[in-house]
Amino acid sequence: MKNAAQYQPPVGSIVPPIRNAVRALIVRKNQVLLLRKRSGNGVQRYALPGGGQDRGETLHECVLRECREEIAAKVDILGLAHVANAFKPLDAKLVSYRQQVEFIFFCRLPKNYKPRQGKKPDKNQTGVEWVSLDRLNKIDLRPQGIGSLVRRAASGKAPTYAGTL
């Protein structure tokens, strides 16, 4: 959505509540760990490990759970990298988007970690892989705009509040 701040839902539509989501930003040797996904129409895309916060769960608990489920790893949370708004398109008749507040945490994996899926991967997840920071602008990384934040965070030059992606 290009101008999400000015979005007005159609009359009679149901606007879902704002959702908190966490992401694990794991950078090692000029590469970032990403989930590889396949959309319903077969298009390959990527995302940072993470997902929606469950009721009663802290943000840290959510990062730890999502990493166990999606990348089969216990991560160390090093600190908050970014907070950003994202507007996720939905496949529904009356609702066209969901607003998410993305909490992106710097995380570290054990040195011997090899990319693999966890026991409860994301429904469209097809793999886990290290992707070069130089390649981020050549892949479909979601939400849109997060690739530049990842590159800036890896270089230590990123704002904590990133605005709208």
C-alpha positions as CSV (number, residue, x, y, z in Angstrom):
1,M,0.0,0.0,0.0
2,K,1.7,3.2,-1.1
3,N,-0.1,5.7,1.1
4,A,-1.2,3.7,4.1
5,A,-1.4,6.7,6.4
6,Q,-4.3,8.1,4.3
7,Y,-6.1,4.8,3.7
8,Q,-9.8,4.9,4.3
9,P,-11.5,1.5,4.4
10,P,-14.6,1.1,2.3
11,V,-17.9,2.0,4.0
12,G,-19.2,-1.1,5.7
13,S,-15.8,-2.9,5.8
14,I,-14.5,-4.5,9.0
15,V,-11.1,-3.1,10.0
16,P,-9.1,-5.7,12.0
17,P,-7.3,-4.7,15.1
18,I,-3.7,-3.6,14.9
19,R,-1.5,-6.7,15.3
20,N,2.0,-6.8,17.0
21,A,4.5,-8.9,15.1
22,V,8.1,-9.7,16.0
23,R,11.1,-10.4,13.7
24,A,14.5,-11.8,14.4
25,L,17.3,-10.0,12.6
26,I,20.2,-12.4,12.5
27,V,23.3,-11.3,10.6
28,R,26.5,-13.3,10.3
29,K,29.4,-12.8,7.9
30,N,27.6,-10.2,5.7
31,Q,24.5,-12.5,5.4
32,V,21.1,-12.4,7.0
33,L,19.0,-15.5,7.9
34,L,15.7,-15.5,6.0
35,L,12.7,-17.7,5.6
36,R,12.0,-18.8,2.1
37,K,8.3,-18.8,1.2
38,R,6.1,-19.6,-1.7
39,S,2.9,-17.7,-2.2
40,G,-0.4,-19.3,-3.4
41,N,0.5,-18.4,-7.0
42,G,3.9,-20.0,-6.7
43,V,6.0,-16.8,-6.4
44,Q,9.1,-17.1,-4.2
45,R,9.5,-14.5,-1.5
46,Y,11.5,-14.1,1.7
47,A,10.9,-12.8,5.3
48,L,12.7,-12.5,8.5
49,P,11.9,-15.2,11.1
50,G,9.0,-14.1,13.3
51,G,5.3,-13.7,13.5
52,G,2.3,-12.5,15.5
53,Q,2.3,-12.0,19.2
54,D,0.0,-14.3,21.1
55,R,-2.3,-12.9,23.9
56,G,-0.4,-12.7,27.2
57,E,2.9,-13.3,25.5
58,T,5.8,-10.8,25.9
59,L,7.7,-9.6,22.8
60,H,10.8,-11.5,23.9
61,E,8.7,-14.7,24.5
62,C,7.2,-14.3,21.0
63,V,10.7,-14.0,19.3
64,L,11.9,-17.1,21.1
65,R,8.8,-19.1,20.2
66,E,8.8,-18.0,16.6
67,C,12.5,-18.9,16.2
68,R,11.9,-22.4,17.7
69,E,8.9,-22.9,15.4
70,E,10.4,-21.6,12.1
71,I,14.2,-22.0,12.2
72,A,14.5,-24.7,14.9
73,A,16.8,-22.6,17.1
74,K,17.1,-21.0,20.4
75,V,18.3,-17.5,19.8
76,D,19.9,-14.9,22.1
77,I,18.0,-11.6,21.9
78,L,20.6,-8.8,21.9
79,G,18.2,-5.8,21.7
80,L,15.6,-3.9,19.7
81,A,16.7,-2.9,16.2
82,H,13.6,-1.3,14.8
83,V,9.9,-0.6,15.3
84,A,7.9,0.1,12.2
85,N,4.4,0.1,10.9
86,A,3.5,-2.2,8.1
87,F,0.3,-2.6,6.2
88,K,-0.2,-6.2,5.2
89,P,-2.6,-7.0,2.3
90,L,-5.3,-9.5,3.1
91,D,-7.2,-11.9,0.9
92,A,-10.7,-11.1,2.1
93,K,-13.8,-9.6,0.6
94,L,-14.4,-6.6,2.9
95,V,-10.9,-6.1,4.4
96,S,-8.0,-5.1,2.2
97,Y,-5.2,-4.7,4.8
98,R,-4.1,-5.3,8.3
99,Q,-1.9,-2.9,10.2
100,Q,1.0,-4.5,12.0
101,V,3.5,-2.9,14.3
102,E,6.8,-4.7,13.6
103,F,9.2,-5.1,16.4
104,I,12.6,-6.2,14.9
105,F,15.1,-7.6,17.4
106,F,18.8,-8.2,16.9
107,C,19.4,-11.9,17.6
108,R,22.3,-14.3,17.7
109,L,22.4,-18.0,16.9
110,P,24.7,-20.7,18.3
111,K,27.9,-20.7,16.2
112,N,27.2,-24.3,14.9
113,Y,23.7,-23.4,13.6
114,K,22.9,-24.8,10.2
115,P,19.7,-23.4,8.4
116,R,16.7,-25.7,8.9
117,Q,13.0,-25.5,9.4
118,G,11.4,-25.9,12.8
119,K,8.6,-28.3,13.7
120,K,5.9,-25.6,13.2
121,P,7.1,-23.5,10.2
122,D,5.0,-20.7,8.7
123,K,2.2,-22.1,6.5
124,N,3.9,-20.9,3.2
125,Q,7.5,-21.5,4.4
126,T,9.6,-23.8,2.2
127,G,13.1,-23.3,3.7
128,V,15.6,-21.3,5.7
129,E,18.7,-19.8,4.2
130,W,21.5,-17.3,4.6
131,V,21.2,-14.5,2.0
132,S,23.9,-12.0,1.2
133,L,23.1,-8.4,2.3
134,D,24.1,-7.4,-1.2
135,R,21.3,-9.5,-2.7
136,L,18.5,-8.1,-0.6
137,N,17.4,-5.6,-3.3
138,K,17.2,-8.4,-5.8
139,I,14.7,-10.6,-3.9
140,D,11.1,-10.2,-2.9
141,L,11.6,-9.5,0.9
142,R,8.5,-8.8,2.9
143,P,7.2,-6.5,4.2
144,Q,8.3,-4.2,1.4
145,G,11.0,-1.7,2.5
146,I,12.5,-4.0,5.2
147,G,15.5,-4.8,3.0
148,S,17.0,-1.3,3.4
149,L,16.4,-1.4,7.1
150,V,18.2,-4.7,7.4
151,R,21.2,-3.4,5.5
152,R,21.3,-0.2,7.6
153,A,21.0,-2.2,10.8
154,A,23.8,-4.5,9.8
155,S,26.0,-1.4,9.3
156,G,24.9,0.1,12.6
157,K,23.2,3.1,10.9
158,A,19.5,2.5,11.4
159,P,16.9,4.4,13.3
160,T,15.0,2.6,16.0
161,Y,11.6,3.9,14.9
162,A,11.5,3.4,11.1
163,G,8.1,4.9,10.4
164,T,5.9,3.1,7.8
165,L,7.4,0.4,5.6
